[in-house]
């Protein structure tokens, strides 16, 4: 399998980075519809770059989860709601909501829901969303799989950005006459975090390609949650007290990671989905899933 990005995909990443650097809106330039116009992997690339750039807007649902679930022509700001009443990330600023309600995936406009803001330190505005009216747009399984892909893609973008920021810190912070990054204990922590973050990246891209297979999508989300916990622990361990300050900036990636670990039921729910799907397979391990 060739894992190298194409020239067009590399150009997409650079273009999104340029837009984020100047604070421009993604929607005006068509990036919100990249899954429809280019493909699911391109959608993951956009979500990765937005997560790495700490883009302060609800992008993952609009760019990736909605289109993968079959919901198109969405407004720019879309939230993901688990059930008819749930605390939801970005809820106070969303124009519409995709709702996973059992076997159904629903869509509700802002006028169809009640939103009560909730105090949060997880880097995004939160609110309790109570759905009063909604229309069915797809099967619930399809939205759940799409949401799992979005969790993995957003998490790996945040993890790699946090690791990069931490790597700069340990290269500049001198102790005992040498950068602390020269010590093996520090190197081992960041190497372990980087390996799991990159594992999440490839799982997220594979899951987007195979969005119809919950063995793949749930595996990506479950692995992302495990990797997020390891990354959070390790980057804060080696940055010390400065890492938890808002002025330093590391928390703009690590605190949202904690929130992502709880979405859609959290790591245990994703792992249960992996087990249920695997149990239903009638073909032997390692996997009956064909390569793309």
Secondary structure, DSSP 8 states (H G I E B T S, - for coil): ------HHHHHHHHHHHHHHHTT--SGGGTGGGHHHHT-HHHHHHHHHHHHHTT-SS--HIIIIIHHHTT--S--S-EEEEESSEEEEETGGG-SEEEEEETTEEEEEEGGGEEEEEE---SSS-EEEEEES--EEEEEHHHHHHHHHHHHHHHHHHHHHHHHHHHHHHHHH-EETTEEGGGSHHHHHHHHHHHHHHHHHHHHHHHHHHTTT-HHHHHHHHHHHHHHHHHHHHHHHHHHGGGGGSTTT-THHHHHHHHHHTTGGGHHHHHHHHHHHHHHH--S-SS------
